[in-house]
Amino acid sequence: MPPALLLILLIVTASAALAHLLWGRRWVQIPVFWLAAAGGALIALAIDARLPLRLITPAGVPVLETTLGAWVMLIVASRLRL
């Protein structure tokens, strides 16, 4: 498995777990949060979102931008009240 994919999966899983810890009420929400975080991270990667900060990008993955994209989608998913 390529290191970039592992890093993205780690960011998505950690973000979804923390979001469920903060806003989750039922076990059914865990996959919803994970899919929302994955969607946000992939959107951030697809549009090549870059902040003007010079941060490291391990395995070519912009960690801050990917995390922010995941959290934007997690906030949207948490407001849907699923």
MOSULQUI-V191243 format. One record per pair of residues at least 6 apart in sequence whose C-alpha atoms are under 6 Angstrom apart, sorted by the first residue. I is the first residue (numbers start at 1). J is the second residue. If there is no record, write none. Layout:
i=I j=J
i=I j=J
//
This chain:
i=4 j=59
i=12 j=37
i=12 j=38
i=16 j=33
i=16 j=34
i=36 j=73
i=36 j=74
i=37 j=70
i=37 j=73
i=37 j=74
i=40 j=69
i=40 j=70
i=40 j=73
i=41 j=66
i=41 j=69
i=41 j=70
i=44 j=66
i=44 j=69
//
